[in-house]
Amino acid sequence: MTDYVQNVSEWEDWQPAYRFGVLLIYPPEPLRSLVNNLRAKHDPKSQAICDAHISLTVPLPEPISQTDWGDLQALAGSIPSVALTYGPLRHYLPHPGVALGVEPQEQLDQLRKRLESSSAFVGATARSYPFSGHMTIAEFITAERTRALMEELKDAVPPGAFLCDRVSLAVPDEGFRFEERDKLWLAH
């Protein structure tokens, strides 16, 4: 269905787990550009890996087949689109980083669980932390920088909302930059 990087020897230790991709929610414009600009300024390493997004699923465990993709498409088409709100900023101290909060968490988690129940995720590594939908602004920073950014950026992204009517399959290239390869459309 899609091409995957064959040689991952230059990747960091944690990166090969993502070789076959992950399902993400990319926010619409102008929110996407606003968050991308903040990421580029405050965490260029993360921005170099992927545009602004909400991580939804664990990584796919193997190449996605046409059958698995069809299963995911049918499943997604049975899940209602969800109105998401974003803001204010949040942190996860003692783990450093600043993120834009996203709600409703319960509906995001239900969407995640339904997608991860598909055949495409059989054999996937279990989630190692509780699910918390958010858009990361900076994660490769110190606890002190987290506190300072929370204050500095408190008004940088006004709260808002958007309709999530699709989920994207994002797969990394050789430089470990995630690219959108396809979309799953939710029910309207």
Buried (B, 14 or more C-beta within 10 A) or exposed (E): BEEBBEEBEEBEEEBBBBBBBBBBBBBEEEBBEBBBEBBEEBBEEBBEBBBBBBBBBBBBBBBBEEEBBBBBBEBBEEBEBBEBEBBEBBBBEEEBBBBBBBBEEEBBBBBBEBBBEBBBBEEBEEEEEEBBBBBBBBBEBEEEBBBEBBEEBEEBBEEBEBEBBBBBBBBBEEEBEBBBBBBBEBEE
